[in-house]
Every structure is written in C-alpha cells, then in structure tokens.
Amino acid sequence: MNSPHPPHPAPRDDSAVICSAKGCRAAAVWVLAWNNPKLHTPDRRKTWLACEEHREHLSQFLGVRGFLKDVVTLAEWEAAAAGR
C-alpha cells in the first residue's frame, strides 16, 4: 500500500552550500548579491549561490532585471560576514 506522504528526505549536511540553480546539487562557489528595488530598501541584499557552471546564467537573469548588485566568491562573502 502506498503511503499518502512522500518519504522524508535524507538528512542534509548543513555545512554543504548548494547552488541555487533549479535542480543543481553542485557545491556553490559564488555569491550573487541582489535586491529588488520595488521590494527592498537600497541597503538590503538577498543572495543566490552559484556553482561555476551556473554563475553566468544566474547573473544574467538578475542583471537584465536590474537586481544584481555584486558577485563575489563564497570565501570572500564568508570572510566579510565574519568581519562584521
């Protein structure tokens, strides 16, 4: 008999940082900082994470909308956050 609920996902290693591209499970290398000026204050930064393969595509997606503010390596982003 089939259960009405899907099985629980396998526990995820929270230290793994995964690319934000749909369906991608690759490790993230880049942080794309963005904001939607219609929704966010100018200093607010939302982030998408990107693997090497998806960095350009995600950057273009945000860029054509005027949302992209910065692209930095994950290591740089984490170092800056630790310095706060």
N, C-alpha and C positions, 0 to 999 in steps of 0.2 A: 504494500500500500504506500502510495506517495504521501509524503508529509506536506501539509499546506504551507510550510515555511521553508525557505531555502536554507541549506546548511550554513552554519556560522562560518565566516571567512577565517582562514588560518590567522593566527596571531601575527601581527606585523611588527617588525623590528622598527621601533620609533626613531632609531638613530639613522635609518635609511632615509635619504632625501630623494624623492622620486620626481621625475619630470612631470610638468603639468599638462603636457600634450595629451589629448584624448587617446586612451588605450596604451600609452607608452609606460613602461615599467623600468626604464633605464635610470641610472643614477643621474641626479641633477648636477650640473657643473656651473650653471649660470643663474643669476637672479635678475629678473626683469621687473624693475620698479615702475609702477604706473599709477595713474589716478584719472578718474573721470571727473572733469571739472563741473559737470552738471550735478554730480552727487557728492563729491568730496571737497573738503577745504584744500587750498593750494599746497599746504604742507603735508597732507595725508599721502601715504604711499602704500598701495596694495602691492602684492608680489606674486609673480608666477615664477616657477622654477623650470629650467630647461636643460635638457641634455645637449650635447654638442650637435646632434642631428637636428633638433627642433628649435634651436636658438633663433635662427634667421626667420623661420616661418612665424613663430610666436611674436618676434619683434616687429615683423611687418604687419601682422594682424593688429597689434596695439598701435603701431606707428601711423597707419592710414587713418585711424580714428582720432589721432592727436592725443592719445593716452600715455604713450611711452615716455618716461622721464629719464631712465637710466638703465644701463645694462652693465653689470659687474660680475666678477666671478663669485661663486658661493663663498670661497675662502675670504675674499675681500669684504663681503657683506657680513659674514660672521665676525670678522675682526673688528669692523666698525661697530657692530652691535655690542660686542664685548667691551668696547671702549666707552660706552655710554654710561 
